[in-house]
């Protein structure tokens, strides 16, 4: 069910990247501490977006893991409470 929206999103990103490349294919010089390199402007933008996404994932990873751990604990607690309720229902019917 989630395959189609993901596929449409990927196609949209690829078309956006192609449009970006077609409009910005001139070379720019990228200076960094060790040296410099010439890349197309669209490639520099795509690299900057990728680095930003990776940094965002890296920053949010501990938060996501804490939330998943808490969710697992709550699901386990809910399962135990549901089992207790069911056992109380069964014992009430036997009396």
N, CA, C and O atoms as CSV, one atom per row, in Angstrom:
chain,resi,resn,atom,element,x,y,z
A,1,UNK,N,N,0.809,-1.189,0.000
A,1,UNK,CA,C,0.000,0.000,0.000
A,1,UNK,C,C,0.860,1.264,0.000
A,1,UNK,O,O,0.492,2.256,-0.628
A,2,UNK,N,N,1.994,1.241,0.692
A,2,UNK,CA,C,2.851,2.421,0.739
A,2,UNK,C,C,3.841,2.453,-0.413
A,2,UNK,O,O,4.615,3.403,-0.532
A,3,UNK,N,N,3.832,1.436,-1.262
A,3,UNK,CA,C,4.781,1.396,-2.372
A,3,UNK,C,C,4.500,2.498,-3.389
A,3,UNK,O,O,5.432,3.147,-3.866
A,4,UNK,N,N,3.244,2.717,-3.723
A,4,UNK,CA,C,2.894,3.688,-4.761
A,4,UNK,C,C,3.262,5.115,-4.351
A,4,UNK,O,O,3.866,5.821,-5.159
A,5,UNK,N,N,2.933,5.578,-3.142
A,5,UNK,CA,C,3.369,6.942,-2.770
A,5,UNK,C,C,4.891,7.088,-2.737
A,5,UNK,O,O,5.420,8.131,-3.121
A,6,UNK,N,N,5.592,6.057,-2.285
A,6,UNK,CA,C,7.057,6.127,-2.277
A,6,UNK,C,C,7.594,6.192,-3.701
A,6,UNK,O,O,8.524,6.948,-3.985
A,7,UNK,N,N,7.012,5.404,-4.588
A,7,UNK,CA,C,7.445,5.391,-5.984
A,7,UNK,C,C,7.198,6.754,-6.633
A,7,UNK,O,O,8.055,7.262,-7.356
A,8,UNK,N,N,6.041,7.339,-6.379
A,8,UNK,CA,C,5.722,8.659,-6.932
A,8,UNK,C,C,6.681,9.706,-6.372
A,8,UNK,O,O,7.122,10.593,-7.102
A,9,UNK,N,N,7.003,9.613,-5.093
A,9,UNK,CA,C,7.937,10.544,-4.471
A,9,UNK,C,C,9.321,10.435,-5.102
A,9,UNK,O,O,9.958,11.452,-5.374
A,10,UNK,N,N,9.789,9.216,-5.336
A,10,UNK,CA,C,11.104,9.011,-5.952
A,10,UNK,C,C,11.122,9.555,-7.377
A,10,UNK,O,O,12.091,10.198,-7.780
A,11,UNK,N,N,10.070,9.305,-8.135
A,11,UNK,CA,C,9.984,9.843,-9.496
A,11,UNK,C,C,10.003,11.368,-9.471
A,11,UNK,O,O,10.676,11.999,-10.286
A,12,UNK,N,N,9.261,11.961,-8.528
A,12,UNK,CA,C,9.235,13.415,-8.392
A,12,UNK,C,C,10.634,13.955,-8.095
A,12,UNK,O,O,11.054,14.947,-8.691
A,13,UNK,N,N,11.351,13.315,-7.187
A,13,UNK,CA,C,12.706,13.758,-6.839
A,13,UNK,C,C,13.640,13.634,-8.046
A,13,UNK,O,O,14.447,14.529,-8.297
A,14,UNK,N,N,13.536,12.535,-8.789
A,14,UNK,CA,C,14.379,12.365,-9.973
A,14,UNK,C,C,14.078,13.419,-11.035
A,14,UNK,O,O,15.000,13.962,-11.644
A,15,UNK,N,N,12.810,13.710,-11.262
A,15,UNK,CA,C,12.448,14.751,-12.234
A,15,UNK,C,C,12.920,16.123,-11.769
A,15,UNK,O,O,13.370,16.935,-12.577
A,16,UNK,N,N,12.817,16.382,-10.470
A,16,UNK,CA,C,13.314,17.640,-9.916
A,16,UNK,C,C,14.826,17.755,-10.120
A,16,UNK,O,O,15.327,18.811,-10.506
A,17,UNK,N,N,15.547,16.666,-9.860
A,17,UNK,CA,C,16.998,16.660,-10.069
A,17,UNK,C,C,17.369,16.865,-11.518
A,17,UNK,O,O,18.327,17.579,-11.816
A,18,UNK,N,N,16.624,16.248,-12.434
A,18,UNK,CA,C,16.884,16.420,-13.858
A,18,UNK,C,C,16.639,17.862,-14.285
A,18,UNK,O,O,17.439,18.437,-15.023
A,19,UNK,N,N,15.536,18.449,-13.823
A,19,UNK,CA,C,15.249,19.851,-14.142
A,19,UNK,C,C,16.325,20.765,-13.567
A,19,UNK,O,O,16.730,21.734,-14.209
A,20,UNK,N,N,16.780,20.461,-12.374
A,20,UNK,CA,C,17.832,21.250,-11.745
A,20,UNK,C,C,19.121,21.163,-12.559
A,20,UNK,O,O,19.803,22.169,-12.755
A,21,UNK,N,N,19.448,19.984,-13.024
A,21,UNK,CA,C,20.657,19.799,-13.812
A,21,UNK,C,C,20.564,20.528,-15.147
A,21,UNK,O,O,21.525,21.168,-15.572
A,22,UNK,N,N,19.429,20.437,-15.800
A,22,UNK,CA,C,19.288,21.063,-17.111
A,22,UNK,C,C,19.394,22.582,-17.034
A,22,UNK,O,O,19.884,23.214,-17.970
A,23,UNK,N,N,18.946,23.170,-15.944
A,23,UNK,CA,C,19.008,24.628,-15.791
A,23,UNK,C,C,20.338,25.107,-15.191
A,23,UNK,O,O,20.693,26.274,-15.351
A,24,UNK,N,N,21.071,24.233,-14.510
A,24,UNK,CA,C,22.285,24.642,-13.783
A,24,UNK,C,C,23.440,23.695,-14.070
A,24,UNK,O,O,23.979,23.098,-13.138
A,25,UNK,N,N,23.825,23.544,-15.293
A,25,UNK,CA,C,24.890,22.598,-15.614
A,25,UNK,C,C,26.261,23.256,-15.737
A,25,UNK,O,O,27.222,22.574,-16.093
A,26,UNK,N,N,26.393,24.559,-15.456
A,26,UNK,CA,C,27.692,25.217,-15.512
A,26,UNK,C,C,28.577,24.754,-14.359
A,26,UNK,O,O,28.086,24.308,-13.322
A,27,UNK,N,N,29.882,24.867,-14.557
A,27,UNK,CA,C,30.829,24.413,-13.542
A,27,UNK,C,C,31.080,25.504,-12.515
A,27,UNK,O,O,31.147,26.687,-12.846
A,28,UNK,N,N,31.218,25.082,-11.256
A,28,UNK,CA,C,31.601,25.984,-10.171
A,28,UNK,C,C,32.798,25.362,-9.464
A,28,UNK,O,O,32.978,24.145,-9.473
A,29,UNK,N,N,33.602,26.205,-8.861
A,29,UNK,CA,C,34.770,25.732,-8.130
A,29,UNK,C,C,34.397,25.596,-6.665
A,29,UNK,O,O,33.948,26.551,-6.031
A,30,UNK,N,N,34.586,24.405,-6.140
A,30,UNK,CA,C,34.297,24.127,-4.747
A,30,UNK,C,C,35.618,24.103,-3.990
A,30,UNK,O,O,36.427,23.192,-4.169
A,31,UNK,N,N,35.835,25.114,-3.139
A,31,UNK,CA,C,37.066,25.207,-2.354
A,31,UNK,C,C,36.852,24.565,-0.995
A,31,UNK,O,O,35.864,24.844,-0.316
A,32,UNK,N,N,37.767,23.717,-0.609
A,32,UNK,CA,C,37.754,23.115,0.717
A,32,UNK,C,C,39.170,23.170,1.267
A,32,UNK,O,O,40.081,23.593,0.556
A,33,UNK,N,N,39.380,22.759,2.500
A,33,UNK,CA,C,40.659,22.975,3.175
A,33,UNK,C,C,41.843,22.328,2.477
A,33,UNK,O,O,42.933,22.900,2.463
A,34,UNK,N,N,41.661,21.183,1.913
A,34,UNK,CA,C,42.772,20.459,1.293
A,34,UNK,C,C,43.052,20.965,-0.122
A,34,UNK,O,O,44.211,21.014,-0.534
A,35,UNK,N,N,42.039,21.332,-0.856
A,35,UNK,CA,C,42.220,21.779,-2.231
A,35,UNK,C,C,40.928,22.332,-2.789
A,35,UNK,O,O,40.099,22.888,-2.069
A,36,UNK,N,N,40.782,22.166,-4.082
A,36,UNK,CA,C,39.571,22.625,-4.742
A,36,UNK,C,C,39.237,21.679,-5.888
A,36,UNK,O,O,40.096,20.965,-6.405
A,37,UNK,N,N,37.970,21.694,-6.267
A,37,UNK,CA,C,37.501,20.817,-7.331
A,37,UNK,C,C,36.412,21.553,-8.101
A,37,UNK,O,O,35.686,22.372,-7.537
A,38,UNK,N,N,36.306,21.257,-9.384
A,38,UNK,CA,C,35.251,21.853,-10.189
A,38,UNK,C,C,34.153,20.825,-10.417
A,38,UNK,O,O,34.397,19.731,-10.926
A,39,UNK,N,N,32.948,21.200,-10.034
A,39,UNK,CA,C,31.773,20.346,-10.191
A,39,UNK,C,C,30.648,21.161,-10.813
A,39,UNK,O,O,30.677,22.392,-10.807
A,40,UNK,N,N,29.664,20.462,-11.346
A,40,UNK,CA,C,28.501,21.194,-11.849
A,40,UNK,C,C,27.716,21.738,-10.663
A,40,UNK,O,O,27.699,21.142,-9.586
A,41,UNK,N,N,27.070,22.875,-10.875
A,41,UNK,CA,C,26.351,23.545,-9.798
A,41,UNK,C,C,25.242,22.661,-9.241
A,41,UNK,O,O,25.015,22.626,-8.031
A,42,UNK,N,N,24.552,21.948,-10.127
A,42,UNK,CA,C,23.460,21.090,-9.662
A,42,UNK,C,C,23.989,19.957,-8.790
A,42,UNK,O,O,23.328,19.558,-7.831
A,43,UNK,N,N,25.167,19.436,-9.107
A,43,UNK,CA,C,25.757,18.376,-8.290
A,43,UNK,C,C,26.117,18.906,-6.906
A,43,UNK,O,O,25.940,18.208,-5.907
A,44,UNK,N,N,26.618,20.124,-6.845
A,44,UNK,CA,C,26.940,20.735,-5.548
A,44,UNK,C,C,25.671,20.886,-4.706
A,44,UNK,O,O,25.690,20.627,-3.503
A,45,UNK,N,N,24.577,21.301,-5.332
A,45,UNK,CA,C,23.316,21.458,-4.605
A,45,UNK,C,C,22.817,20.106,-4.110
A,45,UNK,O,O,22.395,19.982,-2.960
A,46,UNK,N,N,22.862,19.091,-4.973
A,46,UNK,CA,C,22.418,17.745,-4.579
A,46,UNK,C,C,23.273,17.208,-3.436
A,46,UNK,O,O,22.742,16.616,-2.496
A,47,UNK,N,N,24.581,17.406,-3.502
A,47,UNK,CA,C,25.464,16.965,-2.417
A,47,UNK,C,C,25.142,17.688,-1.117
A,47,UNK,O,O,25.143,17.072,-0.051
A,48,UNK,N,N,24.868,18.981,-1.191
A,48,UNK,CA,C,24.527,19.742,0.015
A,48,UNK,C,C,23.216,19.235,0.615
A,48,UNK,O,O,23.095,19.131,1.836
A,49,UNK,N,N,22.236,18.921,-0.229
A,49,UNK,CA,C,20.962,18.386,0.265
A,49,UNK,C,C,21.180,17.030,0.920
A,49,UNK,O,O,20.624,16.759,1.984
A,50,UNK,N,N,21.992,16.166,0.289
A,50,UNK,CA,C,22.262,14.837,0.851
A,50,UNK,C,C,22.971,14.930,2.194
A,50,UNK,O,O,22.629,14.208,3.131
A,51,UNK,N,N,23.957,15.817,2.293
A,51,UNK,CA,C,24.664,15.997,3.564
A,51,UNK,C,C,23.695,16.504,4.633
A,51,UNK,O,O,23.754,16.062,5.781
A,52,UNK,N,N,22.807,17.427,4.265
A,52,UNK,CA,C,21.814,17.930,5.207
A,52,UNK,C,C,20.867,16.848,5.687
A,52,UNK,O,O,20.543,16.781,6.873
A,53,UNK,N,N,20.418,15.994,4.765
A,53,UNK,CA,C,19.529,14.893,5.142
A,53,UNK,C,C,20.245,13.922,6.076
A,53,UNK,O,O,19.677,13.487,7.078
A,54,UNK,N,N,21.490,13.584,5.749
A,54,UNK,CA,C,22.243,12.662,6.604
A,54,UNK,C,C,22.481,13.245,7.988
A,54,UNK,O,O,22.385,12.529,8.985
A,55,UNK,N,N,22.789,14.528,8.060
A,55,UNK,CA,C,22.967,15.160,9.373
A,55,UNK,C,C,21.656,15.187,10.151
A,55,UNK,O,O,21.655,14.988,11.366
A,56,UNK,N,N,20.547,15.428,9.470
A,56,UNK,CA,C,19.249,15.406,10.127
A,56,UNK,C,C,18.922,14.035,10.686
A,56,UNK,O,O,18.419,13.920,11.803
A,57,UNK,N,N,19.204,13.000,9.920
A,57,UNK,CA,C,18.974,11.624,10.390
A,57,UNK,C,C,19.873,11.320,11.577
A,57,UNK,O,O,19.432,10.726,12.561
A,58,UNK,N,N,21.124,11.724,11.484
A,58,UNK,CA,C,22.078,11.465,12.562
A,58,UNK,C,C,21.661,12.158,13.856
A,58,UNK,O,O,21.783,11.579,14.935
A,59,UNK,N,N,21.176,13.374,13.758
A,59,UNK,CA,C,20.752,14.119,14.947
A,59,UNK,C,C,19.503,13.492,15.555
A,59,UNK,O,O,19.385,13.419,16.778
A,60,UNK,N,N,18.572,13.039,14.721
A,60,UNK,CA,C,17.301,12.508,15.216
A,60,UNK,C,C,17.361,11.028,15.583
A,60,UNK,O,O,16.419,10.519,16.191
A,61,UNK,N,N,18.413,10.333,15.243
A,61,UNK,CA,C,18.507,8.900,15.502
A,61,UNK,C,C,18.360,8.547,16.980
A,61,UNK,O,O,17.582,7.648,17.298
A,62,UNK,N,N,19.072,9.211,17.906
A,62,UNK,CA,C,18.889,8.861,19.335
A,62,UNK,C,C,17.464,9.102,19.826
A,62,UNK,O,O,16.946,8.327,20.630
A,63,UNK,N,N,16.830,10.167,19.350
A,63,UNK,CA,C,15.456,10.460,19.759
A,63,UNK,C,C,14.520,9.365,19.263
A,63,UNK,O,O,13.662,8.889,20.007
A,64,UNK,N,N,14.686,8.970,18.008
A,64,UNK,CA,C,13.844,7.921,17.423
A,64,UNK,C,C,14.041,6.610,18.170
A,64,UNK,O,O,13.067,5.908,18.443
A,65,UNK,N,N,15.260,6.271,18.500
A,65,UNK,CA,C,15.523,5.018,19.213
A,65,UNK,C,C,14.906,5.054,20.608
A,65,UNK,O,O,14.373,4.042,21.063
A,66,UNK,N,N,14.965,6.194,21.297
A,66,UNK,CA,C,14.356,6.317,22.624
A,66,UNK,C,C,12.840,6.150,22.525
A,66,UNK,O,O,12.231,5.479,23.359
A,67,UNK,N,N,12.239,6.753,21.516
A,67,UNK,CA,C,10.788,6.633,21.336
A,67,UNK,C,C,10.400,5.193,21.030
A,67,UNK,O,O,9.399,4.703,21.554
A,68,UNK,N,N,11.179,4.502,20.185
A,68,UNK,CA,C,10.878,3.099,19.869
A,68,UNK,C,C,11.017,2.223,21.110
A,68,UNK,O,O,10.218,1.308,21.314
A,69,UNK,N,N,12.024,2.494,21.940
A,69,UNK,CA,C,12.207,1.727,23.171
A,69,UNK,C,C,11.031,1.942,24.112
A,69,UNK,O,O,10.518,0.993,24.705
A,70,UNK,N,N,10.611,3.188,24.243
A,70,UNK,CA,C,9.473,3.506,25.098
A,70,UNK,C,C,8.199,2.862,24.557
A,70,UNK,O,O,7.387,2.354,25.330
A,71,UNK,N,N,8.018,2.878,23.240
A,71,UNK,CA,C,6.853,2.258,22.614
A,71,UNK,C,C,6.842,0.752,22.873
A,71,UNK,O,O,5.786,0.176,23.137
A,72,UNK,N,N,7.996,0.122,22.800
A,72,UNK,CA,C,8.082,-1.319,23.064
A,72,UNK,C,C,7.693,-1.635,24.505
A,72,UNK,O,O,6.979,-2.604,24.766
A,73,UNK,N,N,8.167,-0.810,25.440
A,73,UNK,CA,C,7.811,-1.014,26.842
A,73,UNK,C,C,6.305,-0.869,27.052
A,73,UNK,O,O,5.688,-1.663,27.762
A,74,UNK,N,N,5.723,0.155,26.426
A,74,UNK,CA,C,4.286,0.379,26.585
A,74,UNK,C,C,3.462,-0.743,25.964
A,74,UNK,O,O,2.439,-1.138,26.523
A,75,UNK,N,N,3.896,-1.263,24.812
A,75,UNK,CA,C,3.189,-2.380,24.187
A,75,UNK,C,C,3.256,-3.624,25.071
A,75,UNK,O,O,2.275,-4.359,25.189
A,76,UNK,N,N,4.413,-3.859,25.693
A,76,UNK,CA,C,4.564,-5.000,26.591
A,76,UNK,C,C,3.662,-4.837,27.814
A,76,UNK,O,O,3.019,-5.790,28.255
A,77,UNK,N,N,3.625,-3.619,28.354
A,77,UNK,CA,C,2.770,-3.347,29.511
A,77,UNK,C,C,1.294,-3.517,29.144
A,77,UNK,O,O,0.522,-4.070,29.927
A,78,UNK,N,N,0.900,-3.044,27.956
A,78,UNK,CA,C,-0.478,-3.198,27.495
A,78,UNK,C,C,-0.844,-4.669,27.341
A,78,UNK,O,O,-1.945,-5.079,27.707
A,79,UNK,N,N,0.065,-5.452,26.807
A,79,UNK,CA,C,-0.197,-6.887,26.639
A,79,UNK,C,C,-0.407,-7.551,27.998
A,79,UNK,O,O,-1.316,-8.366,28.155
A,80,UNK,N,N,0.424,-7.211,28.977
A,80,UNK,CA,C,0.274,-7.780,30.318
A,80,UNK,C,C,-1.052,-7.376,30.957
A,80,UNK,O,O,-1.710,-8.197,31.595
A,81,UNK,N,N,-1.442,-6.118,30.788
A,81,UNK,CA,C,-2.715,-5.649,31.354
A,81,UNK,C,C,-3.888,-6.348,30.676
A,81,UNK,O,O,-4.841,-6.740,31.349
A,82,UNK,N,N,-3.833,-6.509,29.356
A,82,UNK,CA,C,-4.908,-7.210,28.645
A,82,UNK,C,C,-5.020,-8.659,29.108
A,82,UNK,O,O,-6.125,-9.178,29.264
A,83,UNK,N,N,-3.879,-9.316,29.328
A,83,UNK,CA,C,-3.912,-10.700,29.832
A,83,UNK,C,C,-4.517,-10.749,31.230
A,83,UNK,O,O,-5.275,-11.666,31.544
A,84,UNK,N,N,-4.193,-9.778,32.064
A,84,UNK,CA,C,-4.743,-9.732,33.419
A,84,UNK,C,C,-6.252,-9.506,33.377
A,84,UNK,O,O,-6.997,-10.141,34.124
A,85,UNK,N,N,-6.700,-8.612,32.514
A,85,UNK,CA,C,-8.142,-8.353,32.385
A,85,UNK,C,C,-8.866,-9.607,31.915
A,85,UNK,O,O,-9.926,-9.947,32.439
A,86,UNK,N,N,-8.298,-10.295,30.930
A,86,UNK,CA,C,-8.929,-11.522,30.438
A,86,UNK,C,C,-8.984,-12.600,31.518
A,86,UNK,O,O,-9.972,-13.326,31.624
A,87,UNK,N,N,-7.936,-12.701,32.309
A,87,UNK,CA,C,-7.955,-13.712,33.381
A,87,UNK,C,C,-8.976,-13.341,34.459
A,87,UNK,O,O,-9.607,-14.225,35.038
A,88,UNK,N,N,-9.144,-12.066,34.729
A,88,UNK,CA,C,-10.161,-11.635,35.695
A,88,UNK,C,C,-11.570,-11.877,35.171
A,88,UNK,O,O,-12.466,-12.213,35.945
A,89,UNK,N,N,-11.777,-11.712,33.874
A,89,UNK,CA,C,-13.085,-11.993,33.282
A,89,UNK,C,C,-13.424,-13.483,33.386
A,89,UNK,O,O,-14.548,-13.866,33.711
A,90,UNK,N,N,-12.431,-14.294,33.103
A,90,UNK,CA,C,-12.649,-15.745,33.157
A,90,UNK,C,C,-12.923,-16.180,34.582
A,90,UNK,O,O,-13.816,-16.995,34.814
A,91,UNK,N,N,-12.176,-15.655,35.540
A,91,UNK,CA,C,-12.395,-16.029,36.947
A,91,UNK,C,C,-13.743,-15.508,37.451
A,91,UNK,O,O,-14.363,-16.153,38.296
A,92,UNK,N,N,-14.207,-14.377,36.963
A,92,UNK,CA,C,-15.509,-13.852,37.375
A,92,UNK,C,C,-16.626,-14.699,36.819
A,92,UNK,O,O,-17.660,-14.848,37.469
A,93,UNK,N,N,-16.455,-15.260,35.640
A,93,UNK,CA,C,-17.479,-16.124,35.048
A,93,UNK,C,C,-17.554,-17.482,35.780
A,93,UNK,O,O,-18.629,-18.077,35.850
A,94,UNK,N,N,-16.458,-17.963,36.310
A,94,UNK,CA,C,-16.436,-19.252,37.005
A,94,UNK,C,C,-17.124,-19.174,38.357
A,94,UNK,O,O,-17.670,-20.168,38.836
A,95,UNK,N,N,-17.102,-18.005,38.971
A,95,UNK,CA,C,-17.720,-17.847,40.304
A,95,UNK,C,C,-19.179,-17.848,40.229
A,95,UNK,O,O,-19.850,-17.725,41.253
